[in-house]
Amino acid sequence: MSVPTPTPHILVIEDEPIVRANILALLRAEGFQAIGAENGQVGVQLAQSHLPDLIICDVMMPEMDGFDVLQVLRQTVTTKMIPFIFLSARSERQDFRQGMELGADDYLTKPFTRAELLQAITTRLNRQADIVQLQQKIDELQQANFLKDEFVNTAAHELRSPLANIKLAIQMLELAKDTEKQQVYLKLLHNACDREVELLNDLLDLQRAEAHSNEQSLEKLDLQRWIPAFTEPFYGRAQQRQQQLSIILDAPIAPLLIAVRSFERILTELLNNACKYTAPGGGIILEITSNKSRLPALNANNYSLTPELPRSSTNTLTIIVRNQAEIPAHSLPRIFDRFYRIPGGDRWNQGGTGLGLALVKTLVEQLGGNIQVTSASGWTQFTVILASSDFYCKD
């Protein structure tokens, strides 16, 4: 559904009542929203309170003329960029130049025709729309540049940490005399190297994902056959940590057409995250369903089933990963930020790059889906919804 274009608001500042009334009537007849001001002082007040899309202002007015109005508005941040058209019975070149030098956008000489006024308004509104669009692009580029610098600085800091551990382990290894100490420092060295490699790999994966350079062809994926093999290592890890892993698959789900590597990475990161933060004896649940039914949802008071969804022409696949651990409320808004780690949350001291969930969010969005996180009543839930009219294989 297209978003309707807002109706432009125009302020008319004109001290002659008949001229002001005629201009307002003309503008309203053309579909504009128009308000009038009987003098320059009232015009400035209305401009500052209403912030119109365009101002039409007479030059010759008592006490505060049009030049004074323009000068005041151009000195105020909120009104300095509003397109401004002068109306005047005076056609001397110096009057025109004075208006332009103060920052007017156009200058119409009375008497003017309806066509001339409407053409001037249309031109200025179109030009202003172009300026706003250009400014938005400049702001986006500046923000992207800032985020890039911030990312590089943070990445450099994160990379130094395991390198410092590697350097220290090498020094201690050189000083160690007995085999037992050498083995300890060798293990520290291996762990630091593994973390450095993991961080570099995650950085590259995230960079490729955000640059869309990891685009993959769609492949057929039969979840009923694929899920058991995929989840086998997670069962082993959960068993070692005395966690209870449950897999619930809404059967039968038709074979998917999907970027399999991205789909697998999403599930891997979410399950790794759940294992990392779940205490011994805690539960971890992976549940996948099609749009035939809705999965149990988590709310602030309990853990309950929600009613069945109505049938939809858009095919959806919903993935929910729940684990028995609660994320502090202050951490939830930052959970998908790069390098963010929940303070004190790594129960098994596994470490991590802080890039996993940022990568998950990027991959989910590339698959045309969205991801949300909720945490309440001792449980945390990540919900991924993927939707497409051509999501399932036809055969």
KOLFIVEX-524250 format. One record per residue: residue in one letter; x, y, z of N, C-alpha, C in turn. Coordinates in steps of 0.05 Angstrom, whole numbers, plus 5000, padded with zeros to 4 digits. Example, Ala and Ser with C-alpha at 12.3 -4.5 7.8 and 13.67 -1.06 7.14 Angstrom:
BEGIN
a526448865156524649105156526449345156s525749555142527349795143525850015157
***
This chain:
BEGIN
m501749765000500050005000501850255000s501350444982502950684981502250875003v504351025013503851215034503051475021p500751595031499851845019501752075024t502152245003503952475006502552685023p503952795044502752995061502053245045t499853375051499053625038500853855047p502053995029503854215037502354435052h503654545073502554765089503855025079i502255225073503355475062502455705080l504255875088503656115103503656365085v501556515086501356765069501457005088i503457165085503757415101503257655083e500957775087499957995069498258185086d498858445085497358635102494758725089e494458685063491958765050489958535052p487758575066485858355071484758215046i484058385026482858265001484958094986v487458194984489558044970490057784986r490257805012490857565029488557365026a486057455026483857275024483757134997n484457284976484457164949486556954946i488957014956491156814954490456564970l489356594994488656365011486556194997a484556334985482356184971483556024947l485356154933486556024910488155774919l489755804940491355584950489655354960r487555414974485855204985484355064962a483655214942482255094919484154894904e486754944906488754764893489654534912g488354514935488954294953491054334974f492054584976494054644996492654705023q494154665045493154765071494455045074a492855245078493955515078492955675102i494655825114493956005136495056285129g493756495141494456765134495356925158a497057125154497957305174497657595164e496557765181495958035172498258235173n500458155186502858325186505358155191g507658285189510158145191510558015218q509858155239510258045266508657795271v506157795263504457555266505457335248g506457415224507557215205509957065217v511757215230514057085243513156885264q511256975281510256795302508956535291l507356575269506056335257508156155244a510156275231512256115218513755955239q514356065262515855925283514155715297s511555755299509855565313508855345294h508255415269507055215250509155085232l511455215228513555105210512355015184p511355205168510055135143512155025123d511154905101512854805080513855035062l512355255061513055475044511755735055i513155965050512056215059511856405036i509556535033509156745013508857005028c510457205022510557445039510657705022d508857885029508958145017511458295027v512558475010514858635018514058885033m512259045022511559305033509359265054m510159265080508359245102509259435124p507359555139508159745160509559605183e511259755197512759665221514759455214m513959215206515859005200515358915171d517158995153516658935125517658655118g517358565093518058295085520958235088f522658435083525558395086526258335115d524958475134525458425162524458145170v522158065160521157795165523157585156l524057615131525957415121528557405137q529457635145531957655160531657505187v529457545200528957405226528757105222l527257015202526856735197529456585189r531056725173533556605164535656585187q535156715209537056705232536156495252t533856375248532856165266533155895254v534255705270534955445259532455305247t530255315261527855165253526555275228t527055535221525655665199527555745176k530155715180532055825161531955685133m530955435132530855295107528155295094i526155425105523455435093523555595067p522655485045522555645020520855905024f521856125012520656385017520356524990i517856614985517156754960516257034967f517457234955516657514959514457594939l512557754949510657884931510958184935s511158334912511458624915510458764890a509359004895508559174873510859324861r513159314875515559454866517259264849s518059354826519559174808522359274803e523359464820526059564816528059344821r530159364806532259154807533459134835q533859364849535159364875533459214896d530759234893528959094911529258794907f529258714881529658434875532258324886r534458474882537058394891537158374922q535858564935535858564965534558314975g532258244963530857994971532557744967m533857734944535457494938537857474956e539057704963541457704980540757625009l538257685017537357595044536657305045g536457175022535956885021533156815011a531856994997529256924985529656714963d527556554958527756354937526556444911d524656634913523356734889522157014894y521457154873520457434876518457474854l515857504862513757554843512757844845t512457964821511558244820508558254817k507258414834504358464831503858644808p501658604792499858374795501058124781f500557894793501557644781499157474774t499557284757497357104749497256854767r494956724766494656474782496756274773a497256254747499156064737501956124746e502756384747505356464756505756394786l503756444802503956374831504256074835l502555924822502555634825505155514815q506255624792508755524782511055584801a511055814813513155884832512955704857i510555644866510155474890511155184883t510255084860511054804853514054784850t515254984837518154974834519654964860r518755144879520155154905519654914922l517254804921516754554937518254324926n518454294899520054084887522954104894r523954354892526754404899527354334928q525454414946525854354974525854054979a524053904965524053614968526653494960d527853594938530453504930532653554950i532553794962534453874983534253695007v531753635016531253465039532353185034q531753085010532752815002535752805002l537053014991539953024990541053035018q539853195035540853215063540552945077q538452795072538152535084540352345075k541052365050543152195040545852265052i546352535055548752625068548952525097d546652545111546552455139547052155141e545952005122546351715122549251645117l550551795098553351745092555151815116q554452035130555952115153555651915176q553251815179552751605200554251355193a554151275167555551035159558551055163n559651295158562451345162563151335191f561451445208561851445237561851155247l559850995238559650725247562050555237k562950615213565350475203567750525220d568250785227570450855244570250725272e567750735282567250605309567750305308f566850185286567249895283570249825281v571749975265574549925262576049955289n575350165303576650215329576049995349t573549915350572749695368573949435360a573949375334575149125325578149115331a579549335327582349345334582849285364h581149405380581349355409580849065416e578748945404578148665409580348485400l581548545377583748375367586248385384r586648615397589048645414588948455438s586548415449586348255474587447975471p586547815451587747545449590647555440l591447765425594247785417596047835442a595047995461596548045485596847785501n594747615502594847355516596847165502i596847175475598747015460601647095466k602147355466604847445472605647365500l603847395520604447325547605047025550a603346865537603646575538606346485526i607146615504609746555492612046615511q611846845524613946925543614146735566m611846655577611746465600612746195591l612046115566612945855556615945845553e617146075545620046085543621446065570l620046155591621246145618620645885633a618645745624617845495638619945285636k620545155660622644955661621544665659d619244625672618244345672616044315652t615544055645613543985624610744065632e610044045658607344105667606644395661k608444575668607944865664607944925634q609644795619609644835590606944765578q605744535588603144455577600944655584v601144775608599144985616599345225598y601745315592602145555575601445485546l602045235538601245155511598245165507k596745075528593845085527592845365525l594045545541593345825540593845945512l596045865501596745955474594745865453h594045605455592045495436589345635439n588445685464585945815469585846095457a588046245462588246515452588246525421c589746335409589746315380587046255369d585646065382582945985373581046225375r581246385396579546615399580146825378e582746865372583547055351582446965324v582646715317581646605292578546635291e577246575313574346595314573446885310l574847075323574147355320574547445291l576847375279577347445251575247335232n574547075237572446955220569847095223d569047155248566547295252566547575240l568747715242568947975230568647965200l569947765187569747735159566847655150d565647465166562947385160560947615162l561247775183559448005186559848215164q562448265157562948455136561848365109r562148105103561047995078557948005078a556747945102553847945103552848235099e554048425112553048705110553648815082a555648715069556248815042554748655021h553148455029551648285011553448134992s555948095001557847944983557747644989n556047565007555747275013553147165001e552147294980549547204969549746914960q547746764967547746474961545346404944s545646194929543446094914541545934932l539045934925537145784941537445484936e537245334958537445044956535044914970k534544674962532344524974533244415001l531644455022532344365049529944225061d530243965067528243805080528843805110l527343965125527843995154527643735169q525643565162525343315177527843135176r529243145154531742995152534243145161w534143405158536543575164536843625193i534643685207534843765235536143555254p535543295252536843105270539943105268a541043115244543943125240545043385250f543643605245544643865253544743895283t542743795297542543835326544143635343e545143425330546543215345548843325363p550643495353552743595370551643765393f549443895390548344055412547143885434y546043645426545143455446547543365464g549843315451552243225466553143445485r553243695475554143915492552243955516a549643945510547643985532547843765553q548343515543548643295562551043335580q553343425569555743475585555143685607r553543875601552944095619550444055635q549243815633546843745648544543935641q544444025616542244185606540344005591q537844085589535743925576535044065550l535843935528535244045501532943905489s530944055480528543945467528244065439i527743895419527243985392524343925384i522844125377520044095369519844185340l519044005323518744065294515844025286d514644235276511844225267511744055241a510843815243510843635220508043615208p507843575182510043585163510543865152i513043955150513644205137514744145109a513544265089514544225062517444305059p518944175041521744255037521944545030l523944675041524344965037526145025013l525845255002527745364983529045594998i531645565006532845755024535845755020a537145975029540145985029541045815053v541745575049542245375070544445465089r546645565079548845645097548045865116s546546055106545646275124543646165145f541845995136539845875154541245715176e543245555168544745395188546245575207r547445785197548945965215547146105235i544746175227542846295245542146105268l541445855262540845665283543245605300t545545585288547945515303548545735324e548445985316549046205334546946225357l544446185350542346205370542545975391l543145735381543445505400546045535416n548245625404550745675419550245875441n548746085434548146295454546446175477a544546005470542845885491544445705509c546245545497547945365514549745525532k550745745522552745905537551446025563y548946095562547746245584545846075601t545545825595543645655611545145505633a544045505657545245365680544845065678p546444905693545944615694543144565704g541744375691538944315698536944485683g537944695669536144875655535344765628g533144875617532044775592532844955568i533144825545533544955520531644835500i530145005486528144905467528545035440l528744865419528644965392525944865380e524445055370521744985359521445125332i520644965312520345065285517544995275t516145185264513445145254513045295228s511045205213510245345189507845525197n506645665177504545845184501845705188k501845445192499345305198498545355227s500545415244499845465272501845655284r501245765306503045955319504345815342l506945875347508445755368507745875395p508245725417507845845443509546105446a508246305457509546565461510146625490l512146775495512946845522511847115529n510547135552509747405561510847455589a510247685600511447765625510647595649n508347455647507347315670507547015669n507446905645507446615644508546515617y508346255614509446125591507145965579s505746075560503145945552502845935522l500945775514500345755485498545985476t498846065451497146265440495346145419p493146275411491246155392492546105365e491145945349492145885322491846125304l493846165287493746385268491846325245p490546525233488946475209490746405186r489646265167491146185143492046435127s494346425115495346655100496446575073s496246755054497346685027500346705027t501546845047504446865049505446635066n507346475056508446255071510446365092t510246265116512046355137513246115151l515646155160516945955177517846095202t517045995225517746125251519645945266i521846065275523845915291523946055318i523645895339523846005366526045845381v527845985393529845865411529445985438r528745815458528345905485530445775503n531245915523532945795543532345905570q532845735590532145805618534245985630a534146235623535946445634534646705626e535046905643533747155638535747375633i535347525612537147755605536147995620p537948145633537148385647535848585628a533848735637532348915620534149125607h536249215621537949415610539749315587s540049045585541648925564540048865539l537448845541535848765518536048955494p536049225498536249405475538949375460r541049265473543649255461544448975452i542548785454543248505451544248435422f543448595402544348555375546648735366d547648895385549949075379552448915375r554149005357556748875353558448895379f559748675385561648655407560348675435y557648685435556348705462556248435475r556948425500556748175516555348245542i553548065550552048115575554048095598p554348295614556248285637555648055655g557647885660557447665679555647445669g554847445644552947245634554146985624d556846985618558146745607558646545628r556546375633556646185656558945985653w559645915629561745705625564445825617n564646085619567246215613568346135585q566546125566567346045539568646275524g568146525533568946755518567146785494g567846945475566146985452566947245439t566147285414566947525399564947755403g562547695413560547905414559347985387l559847815367558947875340556647685331g556247465346554447255337551647355332l550447505351547647595347547447815327a549547985325549548185304549548055276l551047835273551047685248548347555243v547147445264544547315261542447515251k542447755263540447955255540848035225t543348065217543948135189543047915170l543647665177542847435160539847405158v538547435181535547415181534347625163e535347875165534248085148534748035118q537147915112537747845084535847625074l534847455091533047255083530147355082g529847615086527147745085525547705110g526847655133525447605158526047815179n525047755203525647935225526147765250i527547875270528147735294527547915318q526447795339525747935363526747775387v527247915409527947775434526247885457t525347695474523947765498525147605521s524947715545526047575568524347635592a523247425604521547465628521047195641s520447205667519646965683521746745681g524346825680526446625680527146505653w525846595631526346495605527046715585t528646655566529346835544528446705518q527346855500526246745475527146925452f528446795432529046925407527046815386t525646985372523646915352524547015325v524846835306525546905279523146825261i522247015245520046965226521047025198l521046815182521746835153519146815137a518846985117516346975102516947025072s515546875055515746905026513446765013s512546874991510346744976511446494961d514146484957515346254943517346114962f516546074987518345975007518745675006y516645534999516645244999516845124970c518244904968518544764943515744684932k515444694906512844624895512444314892d514744174891514443884887514243734913
***
